[in-house]
Each structure stands twice: as structure tokens, then as C-alpha cells.
């Protein structure tokens, strides 16, 4: 068996068996490396050599967690949650439904903005969601629907809109690789082609979101009431009342954090500056800084560890040297059948991205083989770009190591009632990826 296939399959099976994701990643990486003929020392070396990038990202999310806890001490998010809860005081069914759809709309807008207009990626999730969990529970909303809303909306945003993270994926990665690899085949792509190529695959995400909300997770779901469950990490024992000065300081901290993030292209620096502003301003006691930071660390520990380990996992996957043979074998299977070719390329792309957990990293891996193959099979340049972009994006929202699913879990599991694999990974995999795979295949056939 191909070592890359064995590695990813092992990781998936271990996760489904409820082995902790970090342990599943390490175990699968070592198994795949040994199967590929690497020594244990070489496998560990490849794993360790790639930890630094993951550790940097993990530290960023720890700081985001600390900033989220600091924000919660201001009472701003509690004010929002209380205002929404007040609307639930009436037993009128129409009122409850309006609040539910308002929240869903808020999650969609925040997800879209997080990739483009205010490019904070998943940083908004652990800040926005925990205070609203009580409201969602009163509405009996199935949190799996919220996970799908977040995952589909975030993915759709950077795959279609060419600003913020979308500009990075569409222009700096997808377009650049298409022109670099396609130059030898007379293929030249322009910036306006990338959004057109990804439009139909993104419609698949929209379809998946609608299925999740209106069919799969439409029925009410009950969670343990706050009185019998653990205290949400981001809420202080006695919520602070929001004063006018606190409101100004909190909004100012958010603005300054955003400015620093955009100015220096660093979520870490932005979150740290925001945290310091809130600490110095007296939103919480100066002596409580360690406690606030520790609460943030506790909330984001899982995502930080998994992101770090996932980088090592991706390094071992690359070190096996069997990703290219996997793609090449798929090309041999295809022959000259365009329909089969599109389907195989999308499925293999889905498989590889689940292992990497990052669509941005998958494009350079797939481009040297996928583009020549697509053009040889007779696909138009726009269809070839759609196949490459969708193949790399598939799996991002359904991987155990994806920042999107990890971010959703960090926000929805703040009270310990949302399982990462069963409630985030599996639902987002089914609804985001299957819909996108079908619509991406259609795009390849019609473009």
C-alpha cells in the first residue's frame, strides 16, 4: 500500500476510534514513515524539523485565547448575549425563530468578514461563540449545524472573494502555480479567472450549508444546562457590568489589535497588544493577568497542540516521498476518460488535503501533476484551474487537523459539550466536502 494512503487512513481510523487527535497524528505519521522505508530516527527527524511552523501558529492561537478571555472580562460579549436572551423571554415561537435565524446570519457574516474585510481567520470564533452558547442552548440549536455554518462560510469566503486570505489563496497561490506550471504548456491565467473557476465549487459549499441547517441538523438538540455543567472558560465567575468607559476601551482594544495585525501581518502581535491594552486599562486587575492568560491557554490548548503536531505530520507525509507516486498512479488509472479523470483528481485531492489539513499547502503539491494531466485530458484552462483549486480545498473543512474545524471546536466546546471528531470533523466533512466535490466535478465538465 502507498505509504501516504496508509498514513492518512491510519490517522482517520484512530481519530474515529476516539484516540486523541495529537496522538493519532503522531502514531499514523510514524507508521507511514516506517512503511515507506524510513528509519525511526529519520521519521522523528522529519517530524521534528517541521514542528517550528506549527508551534508559531499554535502560539498565535494561545494569544488569541488570552485576548478572548480578556475581552470577556469587559462584559461586552455578555451584553450581547443578554440582549439576545431578553428577546427569548417571550414564549412566542416566531420570536424564538427570529433570534435563531439572526444568530445564524451573524455567524455567516462574521465568517465571511473574517477572511476578507477583517482578515482574522478563525480568531473571532473563541471570542464570539462562548458567551452565546447559553442562548443557543435555550433555542435548542444543534451545535453541529453551527459548525457547518462556520466551516462552509469560512471556506467559501477565501475560495471566492479575492481580498484578504482570499487574495493569498486565489492570486498568490492558485494563480501563481497555474502560471508557473502552465507556462510549459502554453497556459496563461489572469486574475479574473480564479474566482470564475471557483464559483461552482463554492456553490457546493452553499448547498452543503443549506442541507446541514434545513435537513441534517434541523431538529432541536438538548444540552446540559449551565447550572450542571462546567463554567465556560471565557466567563468570569461574576460577569462584570459594562460601563461606558469599559465599552470605549474594549472597542479601542479591538481596533488597535486589528490595526497591528494588518500593519505587521501578525495575529500574534495584534492579540498581544489588545490583551495588554485591556490589562493596563483596568478591565481586569493587573494581578489577574496570569490567571486570564492561563484561562486563554486552557481554552486554546487543544488547537495549539494539534496545529503544532499537524505540521510534523505533514513533514513526515512529505518525507515518505509517496505523494507524487499516488497522484501518478491515479493518472494511469484515468486513461483518457475526462469524467473519470475529474472524479479521481478530486478524490485524491480530498485525501491529501485531509492529511495536510491546509488547502494553501496542497496547491503546490498537486499543481505539477494535476495541471499537465488536466490539459492532456482536454480540459479547458478554466476547468483545469477549477480542478486544481477544488482538489486542494477539499478536505480543509473536514480534516481533524484543520484550523477551521479546530476553531469551531474551540468556540462550541467552551462548556465541554461539543466533541471535536463527532460534532465538528464528521459533520463538516460530510456537508462541506461532498457538496463541493459534486459541484467541482460539474464545473470541470461544463467550464
Order of alpha helices (4+ residues) and beta strands (2+ residues): alpha-alpha-alpha-alpha-alpha-alpha-alpha-alpha-alpha-alpha-alpha-alpha-alpha-alpha-alpha-alpha-alpha-alpha-alpha-alpha
